Amino acid sequence: MDPISENVTTHAASQLAIDARNDTSCSRELARQLGLPLCRSDQGCGAFAYLLTWIADSGNTSEPLALRDTSGGSGDPLWVDFVAGKMGHRRHFGGGRGQPLARAMGLKGGAYPVIVDATAGLGRDGFVLASLGARVTLLERSPVMAALLADGLERARQHHETRLIIDQHLQLVNTDAAAWLRQCPPQERPDVVYLDPMYPHRSKSALVKKEMRALRAMVGDDADAPTLLAAALESATKRVVVKRPTGAPSLAGPKPSGDIASKNTRYDLYAC
């Protein structure tokens, strides 16, 4: 797994700090990696909209790294958990290879495609695909999201149910996806490139809205999604899959050759 190599963008850094009220070597090292300030008091930490902190009462055996919204209100701190909660339930009861996501990727019969998830985010779809046997490379350009992902992957590696999925089917790269795809050697081109660009969320749930707001604050609006689609079409050997909300327009560029729809989501398919 590649280390986090680039500092946080100015947009995110202006409202983000590392919570060092329980000053540890971990907080100091993360601040060094991300180029973020440390806050060591309640007053100092309150000056930032978001904090990266370690959650001691999460129910995990180890403390997860989390993104906390300091504005209060509804919504828990945001961290990556591939073992329990929603992801644990989805791993066991998500529908296997019959679910729309897997069908869109071509996961049928004995097929085990090589997939690049070029907008990894919280890594949920990529992890599901890896748990179904695909080899998945997670690309995430936000150093903050990459740090949360790396932490979640490492904790999943310590659990007996998910260790092999992480070790044999997943890798994380903190990089600009369009540049990575264009520079991918011909012999390493993926079968499938998966895109899930940021899109305004219509849910009226305060919790979901808060999660999406935190994600948007870290990754931006993905205004360059059409450019990423073009790079994906140049790189994938079989297909590109773009996740869209039901009723949303397709990305600007070539028209999809087909789609697979579920209740709230549509997967636009582009044959390569």
Secondary structure, DSSP 4 states (H G I P E B T S, - for coil): -PPP-SPPPHHHHTTEEEE-TT--HHHHHHHHHHT--EE-SHHHHTTSSEEEEE-TTSSSSSPPEEEEETT-SS-PPB---SSSHHHHHHHHHS-GGGSHHHHHHT--TT---EEEETT-TT-HHHHHHHHTT-EEEEE---HHHHHHHHHHHHHHHTSTTTHHHHHHHEEEE-S-HHHHHHH--GGG--SEEEE----------HHHHHHHHHHHHHH---TTHHHHHHHHHHH-SSEEEEEEETTPPPPSSSPPSEEEE-SSEEEEEEE-
